Amino acid sequence: MADRTSSSLAVQAGKAEIMAVIADLEAYPEWASGVREFTVQETGADGRAARARLTFDGGPFSDTVGLVYTWEGDDRVTWRLAEKGTVVTGLDGAYTLADDAGGTRVTYDLTLDVRVRVPGMVKRKAEKRIVDTALKGLKSRVEG
């Protein structure tokens, strides 16, 4: 896997409220730019997604991939690629939530690999845009 891209921001809400929005994968098309469809295929004992399929429109390309999730209460969720797409060959990510003054600090980590050759600087810029857009969408959804 390539280098991980990471960003964080403060959200004026508690961890449980934020994680509830993160865990509602099927609602992502309502607030996460570029996500066309999220389908939960299997849930764990906690009722949260264990496996899901994500269809996205990432600007120059669209793809559908399968993801596997690991939930750590309301503190962290990680996902990894379980089924490659036409373009996406690697996808690992995490949301980590930590108490912060008056709310919660949300950190989003992402590593993305694609089948097409992309210069490192261009790839990191695209990852940064994905991460920052997702965090802003999450903040807006939770605080709105």
N, C-alpha and C positions, 0 to 999 in steps of 0.2 A: 504494500500500500504506500501511497505517497504521503507527503507531509499533511498534517492536520491543520485545518483552518478553524479558528476559534474567535468568538466575540461574546460579549455579555452586556446586559443592561439591567437597570432597576425597574421592577414592576410593583406598583402600589397595590399589592394583594398578598394573601398568605400562600404558602406552598401548596396546600390542598386545593385551593381554588384554581391556581395556575395549572397544577398537574391534571386537574379534571378537564381543562380545555385541551391540554396536550394529549391526554388519553382518548379524547373523542375524535379519533382518526377520521371517521366518516364525515365530520363537519369541516375538515381542512379546506375543501374547495370554497367554502364561504369566507375564509379569511387568509389562507396561505396562497399567495400569488404563485401561479404556475402549476398548482395542483388541480388536476381535472377530476380525478376520482381516487378514493381510498376505500378499499373493501377489506373488512376484517374477515379473515378466513377461519381463525381459531382463537379462542380466548383461554386465558389461564384461570387458575382457581380464584384469583382476585377479580375476575370479570374483565380484566384489561386484555388488549390484543396480545396474542402470542405470535401470530403470523398474520400478515396482511399483504395485499397487492396495491401498489401505488402506480397511478398513471399520471404523468406530468408533461407539461409543455415547457421545455427549458429554453425557449428562444429559438436557437438554430436547429434544435431537434426535440422530438417527443419520444417517450419511452414508457414501458411498463415493466416494473420489477417486483420481485417478492422479497419481503423483509421479515426478519425474526426479531422479536422484542424481548428485553429483559428489564423488569421494573424493580426498583428499589424503593418501595413505599412512595412517599411524595418527595423524595430527595433526588432521584435520578432515574432516567430511562435511557437505555442504549438500544441501538438497532444495528443489524448487519445484513448484508445482502445474502439472501438465500436462493434467489433465482435471478440470474443475469437477464438483462434486457437486450435489445438489439444494439444499443449504443453503450449502456452502462455495464461495466464489468466489475466494479467494486464500489461499495457504498457502506460506510460505517459512520455512525453519528451518535450523539448524546445530547440530552438536555440535563443540566445539573442545576438544582435549585438550592440556594443558601440564604438563610436569614440575613436581612440587610436593614439598615435604619429605615423604619417606616414601611417596610415591605420585603421584597425578595429579590435577590440578584439571580438572574437566569443566564446561564452560560450555555451556548450552543457550539458543539464541536462537530466538524464534518470532514470526512475524507471521501473523495469521489475519484473514481478512475473510469475512463471511457475508452472505447475501442479505437476511436480516431486519434491520430497524433495531434496534440495540442501543446504549444509552447508552455513551459512551466509558469511563466508570468501571467499568461492569459488564463490558464486553468485556475491559478490562485485567485485571480481577480473575479472569475466567475463563481468560485466557491464563496468568496467574501460577500459577493452580491446575494447569493442564495441565503447565507447565514444571516446577514443583516436584514434582508427582507422578511425572513421568517420571524426573527425576533421582534421586529416592528409590528408585524401582523399579529403575533401572539400578544404583545403588549396592548395593542388597540382592542383586540377581542376581549381580553380580561378586564381592562380598565373601562371599556366602552359599555 
